[in-house]
Amino acid sequence: MMDGEQDKKKDLGRRQSKKDRTATALAWEALRLFSTQGYEETSVEQIAEAANVSRRTLFRYFSGKGDIILAWTSDMTQAFNDAIASASPDASLQDMVLLALLPVVRRITANREYAYALVQLLEHEPALRSVSLQKYEEWEEALAKALMDRLPPTDMPSLAARLIARTAIATYRTAVDEWMKTEGRTDLEHILRRAFTFHPLLWMEDSPLSLG
């Protein structure tokens, strides 16, 4: 009986692993096509063909092209949230905010061949604009919530946390804009770190929110 249960578990594990590989292949082929020929110009049939699956199989994993983009941005949001959750309680505000964003940067630039095209697509494609804005709103909310317990004493902790979170995400977006001006040829992580040295609430020594 035990052997039968173990075999079932192994079989389920193999099937899940195959499903995960198929979903990953579909996502990467879609992102590759989006980056090289454009979002609107890429069809579901092309994505399925590139991943060597049928159109019907694609729809088992994703409801459409937009769902693939949403899954990609959700992965970035998960990386962001995981970094916040794993931050040391002793980490400064500066470190926590920056380290939360670094996994996102590394995920974006994991494939330098078309990372720039993908970010440009996500930031400027009208059909995807709402997805991008929703992502940033989720990041702001998660960061503000995490900051509440780390702020120095203040009479308006919610305001302070949300202000830091919003300006932090704005700083990230500005770094991405600067990176895009170079068409992705520069190091995004370096630009982000440099941008955060100008963050007005976290780095000014006389800021009321300074930990120094």
BELGI-V374873 format. One line per field, one symbol per residue. phi: phi as a letter, one per 40 degrees, with the letter a starting at -180 (. if undefined). A space follows every 50 residues. Layout:
phi: ???
This chain:
phi: .ccccccccccccccccccccccccccccccccdccbhcccccccccccc cgbcdccdccbbciccccccccccccccccccccccccdcccddcccccc ccccdccccdbcdbcccccdcccbcdcbdcccccdccccdcccccccdcb ccdacbccccccccccccccccccccdcccccfgcccccccccccccccc ccbcccccbccc
